[in-house]
Amino acid sequence: MYRELLNWFYQNKRTLPWRRGRTPYRVWVSEIMLQQTQVNTVIPYYKKWIKKYPTLKSFKESNLDDVIKMWEGLGYYSRCHNMFNAAKLIKSSFPNNYDDLIKLPGIGDYTAKTILAIAFKKNLVGIDTNLERIGYRILGLKTKTKRNQKRVIKYLEENQCTNNPGDYNEALMDLGSSLCKASITYCNQCPLKNICKAYASSSPILYPTPKVRKKIPMYDIAVSVIEYKNKILITSIFILLLTSCASKDDEEREPPEVQLYNLAQDRINAKNYVGAVDSLSRIERFYPFGVYAEQARADLIYAHYMTGDFDAAYASSEKFIRLYPRNTNIDYAYFMR
C-alpha cells in the first residue's frame, strides 16, 4: 500500500515552506499553525515567523507581546500562548519521544506523533480527520464507532513505511487534501483506488456516513451591562441567562468555568505548573465573579511560585489579599509576600 502511495507523493507532493530546511522546531511550528487553519493561510505567517524566530533558542528568548503580534490575524490565540509556554519548558534540545512531547502545552496525540514521524523518523502515524477518512474509505467502513476507529488506526499503522515514516504521513495528508476530500473525490487519480472498498462501491463520499449536524438553537435573551468605577460586569450575567435557557443536553455538561478549574487541578497534580497558570488565569479573566474565582486566585499564587515566577506570585498574592481579606488562605497569601 505504501509503495503506491509514496510513488504518487514523490511525483505530486505540494511545495510547502516547512518541507525545506527541516528541524524539529520548524516542524512543531508548522503543525501548531496548521491546527484548524488552511494551508494557504498559514504559509505567509510561517515564513514571517521563521524569519524572526529561525531557531528554538531565538523563540525562547522572545517576549510574549512580540510573539502575539507575529501571530495576529491567524486566530485561535491559545495556540500561540501554548507555544510560548512550551518553549520555556524545553530545557535544551527538542523532545524526541512521545512521553515528553505530550506533556507540552498545546501538543496532543496527533501533533506529537506527526512531529516524531516527520522530524525524528519514528514509526508513528498522526491520524487526524483527513487520514481517518482515508482509512474508513479503504476499509469500506460507514459508521463512525470506537471499534471502527481502532480498525482504521491499526490499518494505517500496520502499513506504515518504516524507512520513510515522515513521507508516509505527509503523503496521506496530501492525498486527503487533494484527491480524497470529504465532499468530493478524484478516485481515478488516486494511487490507492485498487484497494479502496469505498471506490468499489461507486459512492465513496458516503464513507464514512456524514455526521448529521444538530440544528443550532436560537434563544431570546436579555443582557445586562453594569459599569462601575471604569469596570464592566457582563460575563457572569450572560452565562446565567444562557444557563436558564439551556437544553437538557447542555445541563449534563459541566460549565466552562468548572472544566477550566478541573483542568487546572489536573495540571497541578501532574506538576505542569505553566499549564495550570494558563487555566487559572483564564478563570480569573473570564469568570471574575464565578464560583471558583476565589479558589482559583489562591491556587494561582501557588502555581506562579512553582514555575519560579516569584514576581507574578507576589503580584497575585497582593491582589488576593486586597480582594479577600477574610479568606482562610490569607496566611498563605501573606507567606507568599
NORURZI-V516041 format. One record per backbone hydrogen bond with DSSP energy under -0.5 kcal/mol. NH is the residue of the N-H (numbers start at 1). CO is the residue of the C=O. E is the energy in kcal/mol with one decimal. If there is no record, write none. Layout:
NH,CO,E
NH,CO,E
This chain:
5,1,-1.8
6,2,-3.0
7,3,-2.3
8,4,-1.9
9,5,-2.2
10,6,-2.7
11,7,-0.9
12,8,-1.5
13,9,-2.3
16,14,-0.9
19,16,-1.9
20,17,-1.3
27,23,-2.4
28,24,-2.3
29,25,-2.4
30,26,-2.3
31,27,-2.4
32,28,-2.3
33,29,-2.3
34,30,-2.0
35,32,-1.1
37,34,-1.5
42,38,-1.8
43,39,-2.1
44,40,-0.6
45,41,-0.6
46,42,-2.8
47,43,-2.3
48,44,-2.0
49,45,-2.5
50,46,-2.8
51,47,-1.7
52,48,-1.5
53,49,-3.7
59,55,-1.8
60,56,-2.6
61,57,-1.4
62,59,-1.5
67,63,-1.9
68,64,-2.7
69,65,-1.8
70,66,-2.0
71,67,-1.6
72,68,-1.1
74,71,-2.6
79,76,-2.0
81,77,-2.1
82,78,-2.6
83,79,-2.3
84,80,-2.3
85,81,-2.5
86,82,-2.8
87,83,-2.5
88,84,-1.3
89,85,-1.0
89,86,-0.7
90,86,-1.2
91,89,-0.6
92,93,-0.6
101,97,-2.1
102,98,-2.7
103,100,-0.6
104,101,-1.7
107,104,-1.7
108,106,-0.6
112,108,-2.5
113,109,-2.3
114,110,-2.4
115,111,-2.5
116,112,-2.2
117,113,-2.2
118,114,-2.5
119,115,-2.9
120,115,-0.7
120,116,-1.1
121,117,-0.7
122,116,-2.2
124,122,-2.3
127,125,-0.9
128,126,-0.8
132,128,-2.5
133,129,-2.2
134,130,-1.7
135,131,-2.1
136,132,-2.5
137,133,-2.0
138,134,-2.5
139,135,-2.3
140,136,-0.8
141,136,-2.7
142,140,-0.5
145,143,-1.0
149,145,-2.4
150,146,-2.1
151,147,-1.8
152,148,-2.2
153,149,-2.5
154,150,-2.6
155,151,-2.2
156,152,-2.6
157,153,-2.2
158,154,-2.5
159,155,-1.5
160,157,-1.3
162,160,-0.9
166,117,-0.6
168,164,-2.1
169,165,-2.1
170,166,-2.4
171,167,-2.6
172,168,-1.9
173,169,-1.9
174,170,-2.7
175,171,-2.3
176,172,-2.4
177,173,-1.7
178,174,-1.5
179,175,-2.0
180,175,-2.9
181,179,-0.7
181,184,-1.2
186,179,-1.9
189,186,-1.5
190,187,-1.3
193,190,-1.1
195,192,-1.6
196,193,-0.9
197,138,-1.5
197,195,-0.6
198,137,-2.2
200,196,-1.5
201,197,-1.1
202,199,-1.4
203,198,-0.8
206,203,-1.7
207,204,-1.9
209,142,-2.9
213,211,-0.6
221,219,-0.7
226,224,-0.5
226,233,-1.9
227,225,-0.5
228,231,-2.9
231,228,-1.1
233,226,-2.8
234,232,-0.6
238,234,-2.3
239,235,-2.4
240,236,-2.3
241,237,-2.1
242,238,-2.1
243,239,-2.7
244,240,-1.9
245,241,-0.8
245,242,-0.8
246,243,-1.2
251,247,-1.9
252,248,-1.2
253,249,-0.7
253,250,-0.8
259,255,-2.2
260,256,-2.5
261,257,-2.3
262,258,-2.7
263,259,-2.2
264,260,-2.4
265,261,-2.3
266,262,-2.3
267,263,-2.3
268,264,-2.3
269,265,-2.6
270,266,-1.7
271,268,-1.5
272,267,-3.2
273,271,-1.3
276,272,-1.9
277,273,-2.4
278,274,-1.8
279,275,-2.2
280,276,-2.9
281,277,-2.4
282,278,-1.5
283,279,-1.6
284,280,-2.2
285,281,-2.1
286,282,-3.2
287,283,-2.3
290,287,-1.8
293,290,-0.9
296,292,-2.9
297,293,-2.0
298,294,-1.7
299,295,-2.7
300,296,-2.0
301,297,-1.2
302,298,-1.2
303,299,-2.6
304,300,-2.6
305,301,-2.2
306,302,-2.4
307,303,-1.3
308,304,-0.6
308,305,-1.1
309,304,-1.7
310,308,-1.6
313,309,-2.0
314,310,-2.5
315,311,-2.4
316,312,-2.6
317,313,-2.2
318,314,-2.6
319,315,-2.1
320,316,-2.5
321,317,-2.4
322,318,-1.9
323,319,-2.2
324,320,-3.0
327,324,-1.5
330,327,-1.7
333,329,-2.0
334,330,-2.4
335,331,-2.2
336,332,-2.2
337,333,-1.2
